[in-house]
Amino acid sequence: MRIAFPDHFIFGTSTAAPQIETAFEHDWQGFKARDNFVFDRTTDHEKHLKEDADLIASLAPGYRMSLQWSKLQREAYGNFDRDTAETYHTFLRDLRERGISIMMVLHHFTNPLWFSRTGGWEKPENIALWVDYAKKVVDEFGQYVTSWNTFNEPNVYASYGWITGFFPPFKISPFLAGKVVKNMSQAHGAVYQYIKSKYPDSPVGISHNATLFHAENILGWFPARLADWWFMDYVPNHFKDVDFFGMSYYGRIPHDPMPITYLDTPRKMKDLGRRHDDIWEYHPEGMRTCLDRYWNLYKKPIIITENGVCDESDFLRMQAIQDYAGIVHKAISDGIDIRGYYFWSTWDNFEWHLGPSMRFGLYECDPKTMRRTPRPSARLYASLAHTKKIVLRNESIPV
């Protein structure tokens, strides 16, 4: 079956500066990931700017990206480092000259050491520090930006930093997690107003990680419900002042009562007979469930800010491009106002606490040589992104 998307629909790919640039004095630098790689040198993006611009432009007409806060602003309320700023100017100008629209993410998980050492997002007095940085980004680079994403997945950031302890500052305190969300919410509101005063026609939104928390049995019911309330309701409700609702989606997480993932409990996932990538249960139907939920709740235009699979083989990624295209197209046909879709990720990067062995890229990136090599999925996605058309084929995905 051949489907076509509306002319105004934006297809893009997505990265985050800390995951592709060499670390510079931020709170992830030196962290040893699960696969024993150290968070320092990631993909040498700063040494491959022209090549990466070629790669980005070949894949899609849109690009969702961020800047490295710690490298741009090296002290509280400081002016931007001019060499770093000029490098970003050159890169952004190159993308715009190629006709690439840019969604700029202002905070994507990492913080400068000078910010973290004062208590980071736990302290309401630090809100002004990030707001100052964000306003300076708007003033410095706003001319290149088509749309803005203030915070990337505050539900993941607060959960992994203060509930599971996977992310810096590696704490387990639901109370502090709640404070972090509230402080980020206030920061978002201030920057939303500032951007709209400077660029009233540029959409400003948030991105939330949407997940299905599924109870496999009675033991899993309460943990799944609690996770759903916090992750899917409580945190998003703090960020209602938006022009669009950004939603990332990767899969479903069964509970029995603890979470079941292929990464941590592969035998359980196999025993359930579920399709999966290298981390989570592969459940593309869940995207539609989440789209319906947030459309009915907020009635705001939706942009899929991240979607993809962790798949070294690339076979599942090829299928996922088709599956998710079909789901998004059907949702649009059913009346949901979806404005765009950004695939995660443009090339393999440093997958936070898991490391570079977790492969999400349309392009492979060798973590030792940093060579970028297109996967078969790159050609398929580029065809969809540039033509806004795709032929959907039914193929079986092995469990």
Secondary structure, 3 states (H helix, E strand, C coil): CEEECCCCCEEEEECCHHHHCCCCCECCCCCECCCCCECCCCCCHHHCHHHHHHHHHHHCCEEEEECCHHHHCCCCCCCCCHHHHHHHHHHHHHHHHCCCEEEEEEECCCCEHHHHCCCHHHCHHHHHHHHHHHHHHHHHHHHHCCEEEEEECHHHHHHHHHCCCCCCCCCCCHHHHHHHHHHHHHHHHHHHHHHHHHCCCCCEEEEEEEEEEEECCHHHHHHHHHHHHHHHHHCHHHCCCCCEEEEEEEEEEEECCCECCCCCCHHHHHHHCCCECCCCECCCHHHHHHHHHHHHHHCCCEEEEEECCCCCCCHHHHHHHHHHHHHHHHHHHCCCCEEEEEEECCECCCEHHHECCCCCCCEEECCCCCCEEECHHHHHHHHHHHHCEEECCCCCCCC
